[in-house]
Amino acid sequence: MNLGVRQLAECPLCASRRLRYAFSRDNQRAVRCADCRFLFLNPQPADALPAPPPSHEVLAEKARSFLVELARYRGPHGGRMLLLGELDNPLRALAEQAGFGVTQAEDATEHAGAGFDLCVLWQMLGQRRDPAALLKAAHGALKPGGYLAVATPSLDSLPARTLQQEWPAFRAGQLSFFDGQTLQTALFFAGFDQMIVEPARRRMNLGNLAHYCENTPRAFAGGLIRAFAKLAPRAVRQVERDVPSSDMLAFGRAAVLRAKRVLSIVVPAFNEAASFEELIEAVLAKEVPGLDIEVIVVESNSTDGTREIAQRYQSHPRVKLILEEKPRGKGHAVRTGLAEATGDFILIQDADLEYDLEDYDALLEPLITGREAFVLGSRHSGSVWKMRQFSGQAGLSAFLNFGHWFFTTLVNVLFGQRLKDPFTMFKVFRRDCLFGLTFECNRFDFDYELLVKLVRKGYRPLELPVNYRSRSFKQGKKVSMIRDPLMWLRALVKLRLATIDPLTEVAKSRPATANGKSAAGSAAAAGEKAFCL
């Protein structure tokens, strides 16, 4: 149904009115939201633009690969599937052979309350004028705890980044275009959690790639590939690889919708008797419009009376108190608190008074509005050399500030960032960002581990200035001048070399099946079965 041309005044995801022209293609104008970076056509034509359909062989290959990854995410069992997308879709037959009972439709609203186990949006999310409404309708068609799976073109993909405006997906009937972060934001606001987004992969040779590039005549890389394909046609056909495609796959679980979002504040505490009571009273008095607050205090068996102070708040309705048997480091305490957090958003708050609680509102605003998923509170808006200034200890202040500059530069070089203060305590993020990540650092190196793993999972941290009053070692600072820098170096090297694969971690964490095999192995076996159908 052609609904006619519609001019959008605000972003469909975050409602920002700061829309910026991006480019024009085939007489269609694309704009990008300056806040959440969502890219979409504006004005928008009908629900879907005409596009040449992919070959049945290509679609079948994509469907087989999709079922492999789906089995890794949710396990090998089937269930009732609602399949939204083109009616002539090979995924239906493959899914039925893999054990699913499939209902196919073009719209999810007619199935509200049907209680499906799984809903699949197959290559159609970006073809709807209101993708957010489509995701909410999909949520309504699922049972509580049901799963959503999405396959859609990705702006993060190598073809999109290489071919840019020549990317064939810009001609493929799409009205809007997602990257991994904007897609997760859309899923979050539609009521999904436990999200994983990963590149889709295809088995290709250079002949396939040359054919793919036929629609990109002005792309330099495409011209080189086509020329090589003509010079060495036999080699082109024989050399095959699994390569990232233009698409991404996203998986999520239908969460129970709350009347009000919740903020979890994780407070690690060890030997902070001088400041803990003042801090916790200020946190409990803090109100953030639109959010309920839970405070998770992790006390690590202090020797200065902090534990006794913390126990006074054990019965407070907003406090969850965790008493550790022995101190194992700030990182271990934060990890313990994160495991107990139930909020939609998480904020880490040290038990000292170096940071200002009045900055909560500014740090949380990008998360609440959907502009960002991960925010850092930067402790300096100008020179790094003024971050730490200890009275009568100018040399020590300069040494610590130099160390901050050195490690900041190292992080930026190793992980392709441009951050000013990656080690700030104020790390604020959606709780779903942690899904599929495992942590092992126990001391202050956890700051590095948390940052790097979120970055490598695909999140771009936004830095906002915050107020900061540094305390000296005489006032209780616990960083070791020798041990901790060595641990930071070790952690950064290890994190640079490590493989971050959230979907593999999800499969590993699944309980063993009844026959004694690991769930990860069973999921892989089921996926291979689907792949070979």
C-alpha positions as CSV (number, residue, x, y, z in Angstrom):
1,M,0.0,0.0,0.0
2,N,1.4,3.3,-1.0
3,L,1.0,5.8,1.8
4,G,2.5,8.7,-0.2
5,V,5.5,10.9,0.6
6,R,6.0,11.8,4.3
7,Q,8.4,14.4,5.7
8,L,9.8,13.6,9.2
9,A,10.5,16.4,11.6
10,E,12.3,14.2,14.2
11,C,14.3,11.0,14.4
12,P,12.1,7.9,14.6
13,L,14.4,6.4,17.3
14,C,15.3,9.2,19.7
15,A,12.9,12.0,18.7
16,S,15.7,14.4,18.2
17,R,14.9,17.2,15.8
18,R,18.6,17.7,14.8
19,L,18.5,16.0,11.4
20,R,21.5,16.6,9.1
21,Y,21.7,15.9,5.4
22,A,23.9,12.9,4.6
23,F,23.6,12.3,0.8
24,S,21.2,11.7,-2.1
25,R,20.8,8.5,-4.1
26,D,18.4,7.8,-7.0
27,N,16.5,11.0,-6.2
28,Q,16.1,10.0,-2.6
29,R,17.5,12.2,0.2
30,A,19.1,10.5,3.2
31,V,19.5,12.3,6.6
32,R,21.3,11.3,9.8
33,C,20.3,12.1,13.3
34,A,23.0,14.3,14.9
35,D,22.3,12.7,18.3
36,C,21.8,8.9,17.9
37,R,23.3,8.7,14.3
38,F,20.3,6.9,12.8
39,L,20.3,7.1,9.0
40,F,17.0,7.2,7.1
41,L,15.4,8.6,4.0
42,N,13.6,11.9,4.4
43,P,11.2,12.7,3.0
44,Q,10.0,9.1,2.9
45,P,8.2,7.5,0.0
46,A,6.0,4.4,0.3
47,D,6.5,1.7,2.9
48,A,9.1,0.0,0.6
49,L,10.9,1.1,-2.5
50,P,11.1,-1.2,-5.5
51,A,14.2,-3.3,-5.4
52,P,15.6,-6.2,-7.5
53,P,15.0,-9.4,-5.5
54,P,18.1,-11.5,-4.7
55,S,18.4,-14.9,-6.2
56,H,16.7,-17.8,-4.4
57,E,20.1,-19.4,-4.0
58,V,21.5,-16.4,-2.2
59,L,18.4,-16.2,0.0
60,A,18.7,-19.9,0.9
61,E,22.3,-19.6,1.8
62,K,21.5,-16.6,4.0
63,A,18.7,-18.6,5.7
64,R,20.9,-21.6,6.4
65,S,23.6,-19.4,8.0
66,F,20.9,-17.5,10.0
67,L,19.6,-20.7,11.5
68,V,23.1,-21.7,12.6
69,E,23.5,-18.5,14.5
70,L,20.0,-18.7,15.9
71,A,20.7,-22.1,17.3
72,R,23.9,-20.8,19.0
73,Y,21.9,-18.0,20.6
74,R,18.8,-19.7,22.0
75,G,19.7,-23.4,21.8
76,P,18.7,-26.3,19.5
77,H,15.0,-26.5,20.4
78,G,12.3,-25.3,17.9
79,G,8.9,-23.8,18.9
80,R,6.3,-21.6,17.3
81,M,7.9,-19.1,15.0
82,L,6.2,-15.9,13.6
83,L,8.1,-15.1,10.4
84,L,7.7,-11.6,9.1
85,G,9.0,-10.8,5.6
86,E,8.6,-11.7,2.0
87,L,6.2,-14.5,1.4
88,D,8.5,-16.2,-1.1
89,N,11.1,-16.9,1.5
90,P,13.3,-20.1,1.7
91,L,13.7,-19.5,5.5
92,R,10.2,-21.0,6.1
93,A,11.0,-24.4,4.6
94,L,14.4,-24.6,6.3
95,A,12.9,-23.6,9.7
96,E,10.2,-26.2,9.4
97,Q,12.7,-28.9,8.6
98,A,14.7,-27.7,11.7
99,G,11.7,-28.3,14.0
100,F,9.8,-25.0,14.0
101,G,6.1,-24.5,13.5
102,V,6.1,-21.4,11.3
103,T,3.3,-18.8,10.8
104,Q,4.2,-16.4,8.1
105,A,2.8,-12.8,7.9
106,E,3.6,-9.4,6.7
107,D,2.5,-7.6,9.9
108,A,2.8,-8.5,13.6
109,T,-0.1,-6.5,14.9
110,E,-2.6,-9.1,13.8
111,H,-0.9,-11.6,16.1
112,A,-0.8,-9.5,19.3
113,G,-1.0,-11.7,22.4
114,A,-0.4,-14.9,20.3
115,G,2.5,-16.0,22.6
116,F,5.0,-17.1,19.9
117,D,8.3,-18.6,21.1
118,L,10.2,-16.7,18.4
119,C,9.6,-13.8,16.0
120,V,11.9,-13.4,13.0
121,L,12.1,-10.1,11.1
122,W,13.7,-11.2,7.8
123,Q,15.2,-8.4,5.7
124,M,12.3,-6.1,6.3
125,L,12.9,-3.9,9.3
126,G,14.4,-1.1,7.3
127,Q,11.6,-1.2,4.8
128,R,9.0,0.1,7.2
129,R,8.3,3.7,7.9
130,D,8.1,3.1,11.6
131,P,10.7,0.4,12.6
132,A,10.2,1.2,16.3
133,A,6.5,0.4,16.0
134,L,7.2,-2.8,14.1
135,L,9.6,-4.0,16.9
136,K,7.0,-3.2,19.6
137,A,4.4,-5.2,17.6
138,A,6.8,-8.1,17.5
139,H,7.3,-7.9,21.2
140,G,3.5,-8.0,21.7
141,A,3.3,-11.2,19.6
142,L,5.8,-13.0,21.8
143,K,5.3,-14.8,25.1
144,P,7.2,-13.4,28.1
145,G,10.8,-14.5,27.6
146,G,10.2,-15.3,23.9
147,Y,12.9,-14.4,21.4
148,L,13.3,-12.0,18.5
149,A,15.7,-12.5,15.6
150,V,16.5,-9.8,13.0
151,A,18.4,-9.9,9.7
152,T,18.9,-6.5,8.1
153,P,21.6,-4.6,6.2
154,S,24.3,-3.1,8.4
155,L,26.1,0.2,8.1
156,D,28.9,-1.3,10.1
157,S,29.6,-3.9,7.4
158,L,32.7,-3.9,5.3
159,P,30.8,-3.5,2.0
160,A,29.0,-0.5,3.5
161,R,32.2,1.1,4.8
162,T,34.1,0.4,1.6
163,L,31.5,1.2,-1.1
164,Q,29.9,4.1,0.9
165,Q,27.2,5.7,-1.3
166,E,27.7,3.0,-3.9
167,W,26.5,0.3,-1.4
168,P,23.8,-1.7,-3.1
169,A,21.7,-1.7,0.0
170,F,20.9,1.9,-0.6
171,R,19.0,0.7,-3.7
172,A,17.5,-2.3,-2.0
173,G,14.1,-0.9,-1.0
174,Q,15.3,0.4,2.4
175,L,13.8,3.4,4.1
176,S,16.1,3.4,7.1
177,F,19.6,2.0,7.8
178,F,20.9,0.6,11.1
179,D,24.3,0.0,12.5
180,G,24.8,-2.2,15.5
181,Q,24.3,0.5,18.1
182,T,21.2,2.1,16.6
183,L,19.6,-1.4,16.2
184,Q,20.3,-2.3,19.8
185,T,18.8,1.0,20.9
186,A,15.7,0.3,18.9
187,L,15.4,-3.2,20.5
188,F,15.9,-1.8,24.0
189,F,13.1,0.7,23.7
190,A,10.8,-1.9,22.2
191,G,11.2,-4.0,25.4
192,F,14.0,-6.5,24.5
193,D,17.0,-7.4,26.6
194,Q,19.9,-10.0,26.4
195,M,20.8,-8.6,23.0
196,I,23.5,-9.8,20.7
197,V,24.4,-8.2,17.4
198,E,26.9,-9.7,15.0
199,P,27.9,-9.5,11.4
200,A,26.2,-12.1,9.1
201,R,28.7,-14.2,7.1
202,R,28.5,-15.7,3.6
203,R,30.5,-18.3,1.7
204,M,31.8,-16.4,-1.3
205,N,34.5,-16.5,-4.0
206,L,35.8,-13.5,-6.0
207,G,33.3,-14.4,-8.7
208,N,30.4,-13.8,-6.3
209,L,32.0,-10.6,-5.1
210,A,32.5,-9.4,-8.7
211,H,28.9,-10.0,-9.4
212,Y,28.0,-8.2,-6.2
213,C,30.0,-5.2,-7.3
214,E,28.2,-5.0,-10.7
215,N,25.8,-2.5,-9.2
216,T,28.6,-0.3,-8.0
217,P,30.3,0.9,-11.2
218,R,31.9,4.0,-9.7
219,A,33.4,2.2,-6.7
220,F,37.2,1.9,-7.1
221,A,37.4,-1.4,-5.1
222,G,34.6,-2.9,-7.1
223,G,36.4,-2.1,-10.4
224,L,39.5,-3.8,-9.2
225,I,37.6,-6.9,-8.2
226,R,35.8,-7.1,-11.5
227,A,39.1,-6.7,-13.4
228,F,40.8,-9.5,-11.5
229,A,37.8,-11.7,-12.0
230,K,38.1,-11.3,-15.8
231,L,41.9,-12.0,-15.8
232,A,41.8,-15.1,-13.6
233,P,38.3,-16.7,-13.9
234,R,39.3,-20.2,-12.7
235,A,41.1,-19.0,-9.6
236,V,38.2,-16.7,-8.9
237,R,35.8,-19.7,-8.8
238,Q,38.0,-22.0,-6.8
239,V,39.1,-19.8,-3.9
240,E,36.2,-19.5,-1.4
241,R,36.0,-18.0,2.1
242,D,33.5,-17.3,4.8
243,V,33.4,-13.5,4.8
244,P,31.3,-10.9,6.5
245,S,28.3,-9.9,4.3
246,S,26.4,-6.6,4.1
247,D,23.9,-7.8,6.7
248,M,23.9,-8.1,10.5
249,L,22.0,-10.5,12.7
250,A,20.4,-9.4,16.0
251,F,18.9,-11.5,18.7
252,G,17.0,-10.5,21.8
253,R,14.6,-11.7,24.5
254,A,11.2,-10.2,25.2
255,A,11.5,-8.6,28.7
256,V,8.7,-7.9,31.0
257,L,7.8,-4.2,30.5
258,R,8.1,-2.1,33.6
259,A,6.0,1.0,34.3
260,K,9.1,2.9,35.1
261,R,12.8,2.4,34.2
262,V,15.2,1.5,36.9
263,L,18.8,2.8,37.6
264,S,21.2,0.5,39.5
265,I,23.9,2.3,41.4
266,V,26.8,0.0,42.3
267,V,28.8,1.2,45.3
268,P,32.0,-0.8,46.1
269,A,33.2,0.0,49.6
270,F,36.4,-0.8,51.5
271,N,37.9,1.2,54.4
272,E,35.9,4.3,53.5
273,A,34.4,5.0,57.0
274,A,35.3,8.7,56.8
275,S,33.1,9.3,53.7
276,F,30.8,6.3,53.4
277,E,27.8,7.5,55.5
278,E,27.8,11.0,53.8
279,L,28.0,9.4,50.4
280,I,25.3,6.8,50.9
281,E,22.9,9.4,52.4
282,A,23.5,11.6,49.4
283,V,22.8,8.7,47.0
284,L,19.6,7.7,48.8
285,A,18.4,11.2,48.7
286,K,19.1,11.5,45.0
287,E,16.1,11.6,42.6
288,V,16.3,11.2,38.9
289,P,13.1,12.1,37.0
290,G,11.6,9.2,35.3
291,L,13.7,6.5,37.1
292,D,13.4,4.4,40.2
293,I,16.7,3.7,41.9
294,E,18.2,0.6,43.5
295,V,21.5,1.0,45.4
296,I,23.8,-2.1,45.5
297,V,26.5,-1.8,48.2
298,V,29.3,-4.3,48.1
299,E,31.3,-4.1,51.3
300,S,34.6,-6.0,51.3
301,N,35.1,-6.7,55.0
302,S,36.7,-3.3,56.0
303,T,38.8,-2.9,59.1
304,D,37.9,0.7,59.8
305,G,34.2,0.4,60.6
306,T,32.8,0.8,57.1
307,R,31.0,-2.6,57.4
308,E,29.2,-1.6,60.5
309,I,28.0,1.7,58.9
310,A,26.9,-0.2,55.8
311,Q,24.9,-2.7,57.9
312,R,22.7,0.1,59.2
313,Y,21.2,0.4,55.7
314,Q,20.6,-3.3,55.3
315,S,16.8,-3.0,55.7
316,H,16.5,0.1,53.6
317,P,14.0,-0.5,50.7
318,R,16.3,0.9,48.1
319,V,19.5,-0.8,49.3
320,K,20.8,-4.3,48.5
321,L,23.8,-5.0,50.8
322,I,26.3,-7.6,49.8
323,L,28.9,-8.5,52.4
324,E,32.1,-10.1,51.1
325,E,34.1,-12.3,53.3
326,K,37.4,-10.7,52.4
327,P,38.7,-7.9,50.2
328,R,39.5,-9.0,46.7
329,G,39.9,-5.7,45.0
330,K,37.6,-2.9,43.7
331,G,37.1,-4.8,40.4
332,H,35.9,-7.9,42.1
333,A,33.4,-5.8,44.2
334,V,32.1,-4.1,41.1
335,R,31.7,-7.4,39.3
336,T,29.7,-8.7,42.2
337,G,27.5,-5.7,42.2
338,L,26.9,-5.9,38.4
339,A,25.8,-9.5,38.8
340,E,23.1,-8.4,41.3
341,A,21.9,-5.4,39.3
342,T,18.4,-5.5,37.9
343,G,18.1,-2.0,36.5
344,D,17.8,-0.9,32.9
345,F,20.8,1.5,33.5
346,I,23.9,1.0,35.6
347,L,26.1,3.7,37.2
348,I,29.2,2.9,39.2
349,Q,29.8,5.1,42.3
350,D,32.9,4.9,44.5
351,A,32.4,5.3,48.2
352,D,34.6,8.3,48.5
353,L,33.6,11.9,47.7
354,E,35.8,12.6,44.6
355,Y,32.8,12.8,42.2
356,D,29.7,15.0,42.3
357,L,26.3,13.3,42.5
358,E,24.7,16.3,40.8
359,D,26.3,15.0,37.5
360,Y,23.9,12.0,37.5
361,D,21.2,13.8,35.5
362,A,23.5,14.9,32.7
363,L,25.2,11.5,32.4
364,L,21.9,9.6,32.3
365,E,20.1,11.9,29.9
366,P,21.7,10.4,26.7
367,L,20.7,6.9,27.9
368,I,17.1,7.8,28.8
369,T,16.5,9.5,25.5
370,G,18.1,6.8,23.5
371,R,21.0,8.9,22.1
372,E,23.7,6.7,23.6
373,A,24.2,3.3,25.3
374,F,27.5,4.1,27.1
375,V,28.6,7.4,28.7
376,L,31.9,8.3,30.5
377,G,32.1,11.2,32.9
378,S,35.3,13.0,31.9
379,R,37.1,14.6,34.9
380,H,38.8,17.3,32.9
381,S,37.6,19.7,30.2
382,G,40.9,21.2,29.6
383,S,44.5,20.1,30.4
384,V,45.1,16.6,31.8
385,W,47.9,18.1,33.9
386,K,45.4,19.8,36.2
387,M,43.4,16.6,36.9
388,R,45.2,15.7,40.1
389,Q,46.5,18.5,42.3
390,F,47.6,17.5,45.8
391,S,48.5,20.2,48.3
392,G,52.2,20.3,48.9
393,Q,52.8,17.3,46.6
394,A,53.4,18.9,43.1
395,G,55.8,16.2,42.0
396,L,53.4,13.4,42.9
397,S,50.6,15.2,41.1
398,A,52.6,15.6,38.0
399,F,53.7,12.0,38.0
400,L,50.2,10.7,38.3
401,N,48.9,13.1,35.6
402,F,51.7,11.9,33.3
403,G,50.7,8.3,34.0
404,H,47.1,9.2,33.1
405,W,48.2,10.8,29.8
406,F,50.4,7.8,29.0
407,F,47.8,5.1,29.6
408,T,45.1,7.2,27.9
409,T,47.3,7.5,24.8
410,L,48.0,3.7,24.9
411,V,44.3,2.9,25.1
412,N,43.5,5.3,22.2
413,V,46.2,3.8,20.0
414,L,45.5,0.2,20.8
415,F,41.7,0.4,20.4
416,G,41.2,3.2,17.9
417,Q,39.6,5.7,20.3
418,R,39.9,9.4,20.9
419,L,39.1,9.5,24.6
420,K,40.3,12.0,27.2
421,D,39.4,10.1,30.4
422,P,38.9,6.4,29.8
423,F,39.6,5.5,33.5
424,T,36.9,7.7,35.1
425,M,34.8,6.0,37.8
426,F,31.7,7.4,36.2
427,K,30.9,4.7,33.7
428,V,27.2,4.8,32.9
429,F,25.6,2.3,30.5
430,R,22.6,0.2,29.7
431,R,22.6,-3.1,31.5
432,D,22.0,-5.0,28.2
433,C,25.5,-3.8,27.1
434,L,27.0,-6.4,29.4
435,F,25.2,-9.4,27.9
436,G,27.6,-11.9,26.4
437,L,30.6,-10.4,28.1
438,T,32.7,-12.1,30.9
439,F,35.0,-10.3,33.2
440,E,38.0,-11.5,35.3
441,C,40.0,-8.5,36.6
442,N,39.8,-7.9,40.3
443,R,41.7,-4.7,41.0
444,F,41.7,-1.3,39.3
445,D,42.5,-3.1,36.0
446,F,38.8,-3.8,35.9
447,D,38.3,-0.2,34.7
448,Y,40.3,-1.1,31.6
449,E,38.6,-4.4,31.1
450,L,35.1,-3.0,31.3
451,L,35.9,-0.1,29.0
452,V,37.7,-2.1,26.4
453,K,35.2,-5.0,26.2
454,L,32.3,-2.6,25.8
455,V,34.2,-0.8,23.0
456,R,35.1,-4.0,21.3
457,K,31.5,-5.2,21.5
458,G,30.7,-2.2,19.4
459,Y,29.7,0.7,21.8
460,R,31.0,4.2,21.2
461,P,31.4,5.9,24.6
462,L,30.2,9.5,24.8
463,E,32.3,11.7,27.1
464,L,30.6,14.4,29.2
465,P,32.4,16.7,31.7
466,V,31.9,16.1,35.4
467,N,33.0,17.8,38.6
468,Y,36.0,16.1,40.3
469,R,37.9,16.7,43.5
470,S,41.0,14.4,43.7
471,R,42.1,13.0,47.0
472,S,45.7,12.2,47.9
473,F,47.2,9.0,49.3
474,K,47.1,10.6,52.7
475,Q,43.3,10.9,52.3
476,G,42.8,7.2,51.4
477,K,43.7,6.7,47.7
478,K,44.4,3.0,47.2
479,V,46.2,2.8,43.9
480,S,49.6,1.1,44.1
481,M,52.3,3.2,42.3
482,I,54.1,0.1,41.0
483,R,51.8,-2.9,41.1
484,D,48.8,-1.4,39.4
485,P,50.6,0.2,36.4
486,L,52.1,-3.2,35.7
487,M,48.7,-4.8,35.9
488,W,47.3,-2.2,33.6
489,L,49.9,-2.9,31.0
490,R,49.3,-6.6,31.3
491,A,45.5,-6.1,31.0
492,L,45.8,-3.9,27.9
493,V,48.0,-6.3,26.1
494,K,45.8,-9.2,27.0
495,L,42.6,-7.3,25.9
496,R,44.2,-6.3,22.6
497,L,45.0,-10.0,21.8
498,A,41.8,-11.4,23.1
499,T,38.8,-12.4,20.9
500,I,35.6,-10.8,21.9
501,D,32.7,-13.1,20.8
502,P,29.6,-12.5,22.9
503,L,27.6,-15.2,21.1
504,T,30.1,-17.9,21.9
505,E,30.0,-16.8,25.5
506,V,26.2,-17.1,25.5
507,A,26.4,-20.6,24.1
508,K,29.0,-21.6,26.6
509,S,26.9,-20.4,29.5
510,R,23.9,-22.5,28.5
511,P,23.3,-25.5,30.9
512,A,24.1,-29.0,29.7
513,T,21.4,-30.9,27.9
514,A,19.8,-34.1,29.1
515,N,22.1,-36.3,27.1
516,G,25.1,-34.9,28.9
517,K,26.4,-32.8,26.0
518,S,27.1,-29.2,26.5
519,A,24.4,-26.9,25.3
520,A,26.9,-25.0,23.2
521,G,27.7,-28.2,21.3
522,S,24.1,-29.1,20.9
523,A,23.3,-25.7,19.6
524,A,26.2,-26.0,17.1
525,A,25.0,-29.4,16.0
526,A,21.5,-28.2,15.5
527,G,22.8,-25.3,13.5
528,E,24.9,-27.5,11.3
529,K,21.8,-29.7,10.7
530,A,19.8,-26.7,9.7
531,F,22.7,-25.5,7.5
532,C,22.9,-28.8,5.7
533,L,19.2,-29.1,5.0
